[in-house]
C-alpha cells in the first residue's frame, strides 16, 4: 500500500522549525511494509490544504497529517478535512469533559478556544493524546485512510507508538520492510558505487548509496512477510558486499566513531588526550559525548600559535619554519599533550577552516598528529568547505585515523 505524509504549518515553510515529524514517520512506515511515495509541506491555509488532500487522495492509500490541530484560528487541519470530505464538524461532549477535567487538574482556567479541539466529523474516530489537548483522528472511507496527528514531536511520537502503529499493523497484516546500513570510509561515493554496481539494480533487497559526513552509507532494504525472512535477505546481501568492500566498512546502523574508539581504548586499557588548533574543541566534544569517556579521555587542549609555543614547550622555530598548519607541528602537539596529561595516546589537529587561506595553504587543509609513545603518525587531508564543514571533516578524519591505529 502507498502512504503519504502531509506536514502542516507555515513555520515549516519559513524555516523557523525543522520538520522532524516527517523524518520520524518515514523511518517508521517501512516497519509496516508501507511504501512512502510523497511528503508534502503546506502552510496554515485551508484551501491549499484541501488541494493537497485532493491530490493525496488520488495517489495514496494512507494519508498521515501532522500539525494544525491546536486551538488557535490558524490551526485549520480539522476544517480542511471536513471541507474535503463534505462533513460537518460537531463538538464532542466527552472531549469537552476531558478538557475541563485536565485544566481543573492543573488549576487553570480553560480558554474557550480549546473547545475547537473538541470538534469531530462523523466519520472520524478519536485518537487519544496522552501528552496534550489535541486529539488525533482516524478516518476510513472509500478504501482510504486519513490519520491526523498533533505537531509537537513528543505528542505525535507517543500517539504513533501507543495507538496508530499497532492499529496499522493489525490493518495491514504481516508484510514488513527491514533495512540495514553499512558505513564505509576511505572510498569516494563514485568508487563505492562502482564497486557495488551489480547490487544497485537488485529489487529485493534493494541497495542504495548515500554520502554522509562520516563516509558513504550503503542501505540494504528487504521486504518480506516476516522479520526473519527479511533479515535473511539482508544477511545474504551484506555478506556479498563485505566480500568486496572489506575493511572499508567501519560500522553499521547507529554505530558512531566516538563509541567505537571508546570501546577500543577500554578494551586495550589505554588513555588519550587531545590538542586542537582551529577546531575549537570539537574533537574533545565528540569524544566526551560518549557516557563513561572519562575513563579513557583525560583532557583536551585548545591552543593557537602563541599558547602552543609558550605553554606546551613546542619549539617556536618549528612553527616558524613549517607553519602552524603542518604535520610537523601536529606531531609535536600530539607528543606534547600526551606527555603533559600523562596519557598513552596524544592526538592533535590543526587546520585551515577559513574564511581565507593561511600560510599559503588553502581552506580545507587538515593536519593530524597521533603519538602513542612509540611512534608518531601524521596525516594530511584536504576537504574544502565552509568553516563548520571543515571543522567537522577534520574531526571525523582524525577519529578515523585514530581508529585505524588502534585496530
N, C-alpha and C positions, 0 to 999 in steps of 0.2 A: 504493500500500500504506500501511497505517496503522501508525504507530510509537508507542511509549510508553516513557517513561523512569521508572525507579524508583530513587530515591536512598535509600541505606540508612545509618542511623547516628543514634543517639539524640542525639549532639552537634548534629546539624542541627535537630532538633525543639526543643532547648533554646536555640537561637540562639548557641551557642558558636562555630560556624563558619558561613560563608555558603556556600550550595550553588552554587558557580561551575561545577561539572561539568554540571549540567542546562542552564545558560545556554550553555555551550560547545557541548554536543551539539545543543541546539535551533538554534544557528546553523549547524551542520554538516549536519543532516538535509535541509534544503531543497536543498542542493547535489546530493543524491542523488535528488531527486524524491520524498522520503518526507514524508507528511503527519503531523505530530506532533499527536496529539489529547489526550494526557494526560501529566501529570507528577505523580508521587506521591512522598511522602517518608514513610518508615516507620522506626521505631526498631529497636534491636537486640533484636527479639522474634521468634522463629522462627515462631510460629503466626500472628502478624499479617502477616509477610512472605508466608507461604503463602497467606493470604487475598487479599493484594494480587495475587500471581501468578495466582491463580484468576480474579480479575476481569480482569486484563490479558489473559489467555489468551482470554477470551470476546470481547474487543472490539478486540484489536490483532494485527497480523501479526508485527511485530518488537518484541521487548521488550529494552530495554537497561537493565542494572543497573550502578550504581556503588557501591563500598563494600562492607564486610563480608567481605573476602577475606583479612584479616590472620590472624595466628597465635594470637590470644587467644580465650578462651571466648565473648566477646560478638560475635565475627565469625561470623555464622550464615548467610551467603548460600548457601554450598555445601550446608549441611544442609537449608535451606529448599527449595532447588530439588530436591534429592534426594528429599525427602518429597513435594513436589508431583508429581514425575514417577514416584514409586514406584520409584526406583532406589537401588542400594546404592553408597556411596562406598568406593572402594578406593584404597590407596596406590599411586601410580605410581613404580616404581623409578627410572625415568630422571629424574624430578623430584628424587627424593631425592639422586641422584648430583650433579645440578646444584647443589642447595643446599649439599651438602658441599664441592663444588669452590669455590663462591662464598665460603663462610665461611673456607675454608682460604686463599684468595687474600688476604682481609683479616685473616688471622691472628687469627681469632675462633673461639671455641667455639660450635657451633650448638646453640641451645636445642632441647630435644625438642619444644616447642610448634610449632616451624616445620614439623614433619612434617605438621601439619594442612593446610598449604598444598599438600602433595603429593597430597592426596586428590582423586580424579576419579571421576565417574559414567561408566558405559559409553557413554552417548550423547554425551558432551562431548568435543570436540576442544580441545586445549590451545592457548591464545594466549600467545606469549612476552611476557615483561615485561622489557625491557632495563634498567629502572631500579629494579627491586625484586624481592622474592621471591614476590609474589602473582601467579601466572599467571591469565589470563582463561580463560573457557570459551566455546566456540561450540557451540550445541546446535540441531539441526534435527529437528523431529518434528511430524508431522501438519500440515504446511503452516504451521508456526510456527517462528520463530527466537528463541532466547534468547541474548543475548550479555552476559557478565559482565565488568566492568572494575574495577580497583582504585580506591580512594577518593582517594589523593593526586593532585592535578590534573596534576603533571608526569608521573607514571606513566600516568595514564589518557589524556592527550592524545597521548603518544608511541605508546602501544599503538593508539589510534584511527587516527593518521596512518599508521603503518607497516603495520599488519596488518588492522584492521577495515574502514576506509573503502575500501581497494582491493578487498577481498573483497565488500563490499556492492555496489560499483559493478559488479562482474562479475555478481553475482547478480541485480541489479535491471534491468540494461540501460541505456538511454540517456536515459530521461526525467529531466529535471532542473528545478530551480526556481532562478531568479535574482532577486535583489532589488536595488533602489537606493533610497537615502533622500535626499530633498530637505529641506534645513533652512531654515526660514522664521523671520524675526524681524520684530517690529513689528506683527504681527496677532495677535489672540486666537485661541484654538483654535476658538471658535464661529464667528469670522469666516472663518477658513481653511476650516472645514467647510462654511460657506455658499457660499463662492466655488467650491469644487471638488465640490459635492454631486453633480453629474451623473456624476463619475468614481467616486464611492464605491460605486455599485451595479454597477460593472464586475466581471465574473467572471474574465477573463484578458486583461490583467493586473488584479490587484486593487489597490486603493488604500486605505490606512488612515492616520489621523492620530493623533499621539501628542504629548502635552505633555511637554517636556523643559526642563531648566534653561536651555539656550541657545536656546529658542524652540519652535516647533512643527515636528515632523518629519512628513513625508509619505513613507510607504514604498510603493513600487511593486513588486509581485511578479508575475513572469510564469512560467508553466510551459510547457515545450516539449520537443521531442525532442533539440534541440541548443542549445548555449550561444548561438550566433549568432542562432538563431530567437527565443529568449527575450529576448536583448538588443535585437533589432529591435522586439519588442512594447513593451519598456520605453522605448526611444528615442522611439517614436511618442507614447506616453502622456506622457512627460516634456515633449516639445515643446508639447503642448496645455496642460499645467499651467503651464509657464513663460509662455505667452502670456497667462494670466490673472493670475498672481502677480508676474511681472516681477522687479523688483529686491528684492522682499521675500525672495527666495531668496538666501541668502548663501553656501551651501556644500552639499556632498553627502557622503554616506557618512562617512568618517573625518576629514573636514575639521574643524579647530577654529579658533577665533577667533585664538588666540595665534599660530599658524603663519601664518595669512593676514595678520595685521598685521605680523609679522616680514618676510614676503615683500614686502609693500608698502613698508615702511621701507627694506629693502635695495634694492629697485628704484628708489626715489626718492633714495637716498643720504642718508637722514635719520636722526637720532638722537633718543632720547627719554629722559625721566626721569619719575619719579612721586613724588607725596606723598600719603600716606593718613592719614586720621584715622578711627578706629573699625573699619577693616577689617584692621588688624594686619599689613599687608604682603602680604595675599592677592593683590592686583593684581600686585605685583612678582614674587611667587612664580609666578603663572600665566605671566607673560611670560618668565621665566627658565627655565621648563620646556622651552622650545624650544632645541635644540642650536644653538650659534652666536649666541645672543641678545646676547652681549657686544659684538658688532659694532655693534649699534644701541641697546642699552639700557645707559645709563651710570650708573644708580643709582636707588635708591628710598629714600624717607624715610618713617618712621612718626612722626607728630607729633600732639600734642594741643595744647590751647589755649596753655599756657604756653610750650612749645617753639616753637610757630608764631610767637608774638609775640617771644620772646627771641632765637632763633637764626636765624630766616629773615626778619626785618625786616618782618613784616606788622603794619600799624598796629593796636594794641590797641583803638583806637576803632572799627575796622571790626568786630572780633569782638564788642565790647560793644554796638554799635549793631544789627548784623544777626544776631548769634549765630554760634556755630561751625558750626551746621548751616544753611548758606545758600549760595546760588550766588555771592554777593559774596565770601565767604571762599574758596570753592572756586576762583574765578577768581584771587584773589590768591595762593593756594597754588600753582596751576599756573604762574603767572608767576614766582614766587619760585624754585621748583625748577628751572625751565628756565634761569633766569639763574645760579643757584647752581652747577649742574652743567654749565652751558655746552652745552646741547643745543638742537636745533631745535624740539623739542616738549616741553611740560610737561603732564602730566595729573594731576589731583587729585581725590580722593574724600573726602567727609565724609558721615556717615550716622548715623541713629538705629537702632542694632542691638538695643536692649533691655537689660535687661528692662522698662524703663519709658520713657515719653516724655521728651524733652529739649527745653528752651526752648519748651515748649508744642507741640512738633512730635511727631506720632505715630510709633510704631515702624514702620520701613519707609521713612521719608523718606530719600531719597538725593539728594545734590547733587554734580554733576560739573562740573569746570572743565577746559578744554583750551586751551592757549595755544601758538600756532605762530610767535610773533614778529611777526605782522602783525595778528592779531586774537585775541580770547579768546572762546570759545564756552562757554556754560553750559547745564546741563540739570537739571531736577528730575524725579525719579521717585518713585513710591511702590509698594513691594512688601511688604506685610505678611507676617510670618512669624516664626519663631524666630530667635535670634541667628545661627546658622550660615547659615540660608536668606537672611537679609537681606544678610549679608556676601557670599555667593556671587552674589546677584542684583545687588548694587551693582557688583561687579567685572565681571560679564557686560554690564551696561548701559554701563559706562564703555568697555569694549572695543568694543562695537557703535558707540558714538558716535565713538570714535577711528577705527574702520574707515570710517565714513561720511565723516568729514572727509578722511581720506587718499585715498579714492576721488574 
